Amino acid sequence: MKSNTENKKQLMKSINIIKPNFHCFAFTFQMQLKRQPLIMKCPSSEDLNKNCYLLYCALERTIMHIDNLRAVTPFIQHHANNLSKLGLNHQDVSLLCSAFIATLKIHLKHDMTPSLEQSWRYAIRVFSNIVTSYLFNTSNVVSLTEYCEKQLSS
C-alpha cells in the first residue's frame, strides 16, 4: 500500500474531479442509498440539495486529515452524531460505505483505477471504524490474550 501522503494526494485529486458536479454526485449517492436495505431515514432530495456544499466540505476535510487520526476522529464523530439522529444502525454503516464506493465508480469512471479504489477503501474503512466504535462501542481490534484463548479452546 502507498504511503499516507500518496493516498491523500490521490484522494484529493479524485474529489477535485467530482467537485464541479457535486450536486450530481450527491444525487447519485442518494439513488444508491435508496437501493440499499437501510434502517436509517435517508435525507430527502431537498435536504440533500440544501446541504450539498456542507457534505462536500465534510468529505474534503476528512480526506485532508485522513493521515492524522487525532484530527479527523472528532470530526467524524460529530458527523456520526448527525447520522445517529437519522436512526443509523451498525449494518447501515456498511451499506452507506458500499453506496459511496458505487457512486465514486459511477462519477470517476476511468479515473477510478484499482490503486485509487484501494485508497478510497482505506479512507472508508477509517470512517467506518471510527463511526462504529463511537456509536456502537465496537472495535475490530482483538486482544492477544482473547485470541490465544479462543485458539486454545478450538
N, C-alpha and C positions, 0 to 999 in steps of 0.2 A: 504494500500500500504506500502511496505517496506520503510525503511529509504533510503536516497540517497546513503549512503555508501554501504548498502547491494545491492542496484540496480547496483551501479557502479561495485562492485566486480563480480556480476553475469554477467553483460555485458562484462567486461574484460575477464572473463573466456570463454565466448562464442566466442569472437573474436580470442582468442588464439586457439580455436578449428578449426576455419576456416583459420587461418594464413598459415599453411603449404600448403594448396591448394588454396591460394587466387586467383591465376590466373584463376582457375576453377570457383571459386565463382564469379569473375568479369565477366567471360564469361556467366555464368548462369544469372547474373543480366542483362547483355546486351540482352540476349534472352528474358527475362521477359519484358524488356523495349520495345522490338520490338512488343510485343503482346498488348501494350498499345496504345491508340489513341493520342500519344504525338504530340504537335505542334512543340516543340523544335527539333533541329537537334541532333540526338544521335551520340556520338563519334563512329568512325569506330573501327573495331576489332583491327586494327593496333595501333590506338591512345590509345585505352584502354589497350592493351598489354604493350605499352611503359610506360604508366602512372600508371600501376597496383600498383607498390610499393608506389607511392605517394598517391593513393587512400586509400590503407591500412593505411598509416601513418596518413592521414586526419581522417579516421574513428577512429583509436586508440586515437589520440589526442582529438578528440571531446568527446569520451567516458571518457577519463581520466579527463576531466574538466566539465563533464555534471552537476556536483553539484555546479559549480561556474559560474553562468551566465555571470558575468563580464569578466571572462577569455575566455569563449567559444564564446560569441556573436561576437566579432570582427573576430575571426577565421572563424565562419560560414558565416559571411557577406562577407569575402574575397572569399570563395568558391561560395557564391551566385552570386557574380560578374562574376565568370567564367561560371556559369550556364546561367546567363543572356546573355552572349555572344553567347550562343547556341540558343537563341530565346525562353527561358523558359517563359511560361505564368503561371497564377495563378493555373489553373487546372493541369498543368504538375507537380506541386509540389506534389499534392496528388497522382498522378499516379506514380511518382518516389518513393514515400514512400510506396505505395502498392506493387510495384515491388520489393522493397528492403525487405519487410517483407516476400513476397513469396519466394525470394531467400534464406533468412535465414532459412525458414522452410524446404526447399529442402536440404540445406547443414548441418543443425544441426540435422535433423531427430528427433530421440528420445530425444536428448538433449534439444529440444525446448519445454520445459514444459510450462504450462499456466502461471506460475509465470515469467518465462524468457520472454515469449511473451509480457506480461504486461510491463515488464521493457523496452523492445525494443520499444513498442508502446509509452511509455512515452518519451524515448530519441528521437524518430522520431517526436513526437508532438513538442518537444522543437525545433528541427531542422526546422520543417515546420513553426512554429510560427515566428521564427527569420527570416527565408527566406522571408516569405510573408509580414511580417511587413517591412522589409528592402527594398525589391524590389517593392512591390506593395502598400506600405503605408496603410496596413490593420492591423486590430487588432481584437482579439477575446474578448477584454475587452469592456464592455458596461458601460457607466456612470450610476450611480444610478438614477440621475435625468432623463436621457433619458429613462431608463427602466420604471420608475414610470409614466412618461408622456405617454408612449406607453400603459401601463396597464390601465390608466385612460381613454384614448381615445378608447379603445376596447369595 
